[in-house]
Every structure is written in structure tokens, then in C-alpha cells.
Amino acid sequence: RKIGIMKGKFWITAGIYNGDVLYRSVMVPVRVRTFERAVVARKVIKGGKIITPADVAVEKKETTTFGDDVVYSLNDAVGKRAKMTLKAGSILKERILEEIPLIERGERVTIIVIKGDVVVKVPGRAMQSGNKEDFILVLNLNSNKNLFAQVGGDKYVVIR
């Protein structure tokens, strides 16, 4: 796995020998094809859908033209969200899957502002999606101002 440039079409140098003496070097075209057990879509998976075990399977497929981001394990696909629509039978790649954000864009959140011993909580709306400890843009619904805050947990962000 992850053999990189050693698959696909390339040239190698072969030597023609007379005993121990090199008679001639020649360039020989080589095509290396790879077949691996990879995670594939059992059916069409719409963009934005959270992948379930019923959506995917592991099958032996040709991976020659794929880079190093092929998904090999069901555990690396199930529970993630498809960034784009996938055709039935297509191989899943890491770059087309994403973790489900803790806070989704447009979701109502509580903005917690902490200054020393003072804690203020105000209602807000997430202007971006984010996971724990990500900094995202939020709208303070009281002042109608945009702020950057750190995702602290489910439905709340923190400004220190």
C-alpha cells in the first residue's frame, strides 16, 4: 500500500550482458497495475450523507490510477460524511470524506466569554462549521457582530 510512483506507466533501464560484461543498456517501458481490497460504495451515496455500514463494502479493485488516499478499512469510512456524491462501485478516498463537525454552519450556539473570573453567555449563530478546538466565525445575536471563537463542545463556543 501507498507505493506511490512505483505504479502506473514508467521506464526502467535494463542491461544486456555478455557474461559479466555489460553489452548494452536499453530503456524498457513498464506498466505496473495494482489491485487491492478497498472500501467501495455499494450504492449511490449523496454528498452530505453520513456513511453507514450498509452504504459501503470492501472489495478487490484496481487501484493503479489512485493516489495514496484510498480508504482500506470500513472503520475509516463509516460515520464520516461524503463531501460529494459517489457512484455505486466507486472507491472511497480520504479526501472526499470528512469528520462530522461538532457545530454545523447556521446552528444556534451559546457564546461564552471568559475574562478572568467573569463569565458572560450570549446567544449566537455559527457562521462556519467546526470541530472541538477549531476557531470559527460566530454571530453574536445580541450585538449582531461577527466574532472568532473556539469550539468548546456541542452547541457552545468560547472566547477568552
N, C-alpha and C positions, 0 to 999 in steps of 0.2 A: 504494500500500500504506500501511497504517496511517493511513487517512484519518479515523479516529475518528468524531466526531459528524456528519460530512457523509454519513452513510449511514443508511438506515432511514427512518422517518417523521418529518417535521418541517414547520414552516410557514415560508413566506417572504413578504415584503411585496412586492407588485407595484404599480407605479404606472400609472395610466391618464392619458395625456397628450392634450391638445388643442394640437397644435403643440409649443411649448416650455413650455407651462403645465401643471402637474400638476392634473388634474381631480379625481382620487380615488385613494387608496391602499386596496388590498384585501389581505387575508390569503389566501394560496393554499396548500392542503395539497400537500405534495410527498412522493413516496416514491422514494428512490434505492436501487437494488439493485446490489450488486457481485458480479461473477463473476471469480474469479482462479484461476490454476494453483496448487494447494495439494497438500500431501502428504496422502494418504488411506490408510486401512488396506485392503489387498487382501482380507484375511480377518479373522476374529476374532483379536484379539491379547489374550491373557490378561494380567491385572495381574501385574506382577513379571517379565514376559518381556523379554528383551533383543531389541530390534528389529533385524531383518536386512533386507538389500535385497529379499528375497523377500516380506517382510511388507507392504511399502509401495510406492506408486506416486505419480506426480504427475499430477493430473487437474484439468480445469477444473470448478470447483464454485461454487455460490452461497455467498458469504461475508458477506452482508448482516447477518446476526444475530450474527456473530462479532466479538469484540473485536480488539485489536491483537496477540494472541499466536498467530496462525495460523502453522503451520510451512510454509514455502515451498520449502525445499531438502531433498533426501534426506539430504545431509550433516548437517543439523541434527537428523535423527531416527535414522538408522542408528547402532547402537552404544549408544544410550541405552535406559533401561528404562521400560516403561509403568507408571505408578503405579496405573492402574485398567484394567479390561477395556474394550477398544474394539471396537465393532461393525464389521463389514465395510462399507466405503464411507464411514466417518466421517472427518471432517477432524481431523488431529492438531493439538493446541495445545501450546504450550511448557509450560504449567502442568501438563500431565498426563504430561510426560516428565521423567526425572531422570538425571543422570550416575550411572554405576555407582560406588558407593563403593569406595575403596581397601581399607577394612576394613569388613566386614559385622558387624552385631549378632550376638553369640553366638560369633564366631570367636575362636580362641585367638591370643593376641598375646604378644610379648615387651615387657615394660615396662622401659624403660631410664631409670634415674635418674642424672642427672649433677649433681654438686656439686663445683665446682672441678675438680680433677684426678681425682676419684674417680668411677668408673662402676660402677653396680650393675645387673645384669639379673635380672629375676624373671619367672616365667610369669604370664600374666593372661588375662582374657576380656573382649572388647569388649561393653559393655552398650548401646552405640549404634553406628550406622554412621557413617562419616566419610571425607572425602577428605583429601588431603595438606594439612597445616597446620590442619585443623579440631581443635578441642578436644572430646574425647569422654569419657564416663564409662567407666572400665575397672575390673574387679575384680581385685585382687591375689590370686592363688590361694594364695599362702603365708600371708598375714595375713587373708584373707577380708574386706578393706576395699575400699570404693569410692574411686577417685581420679580426678581430672581430668588427662588427659594429651593431648599434641598428637600427631596422626598424623604420623609421620616418614617412613613408607614402607609397603611391603607387609608386613603382619604385625608391625609394631612401632610403639610409641608412645614418646614422650619426655617426661620430667618434668625440668625444670631448676630 
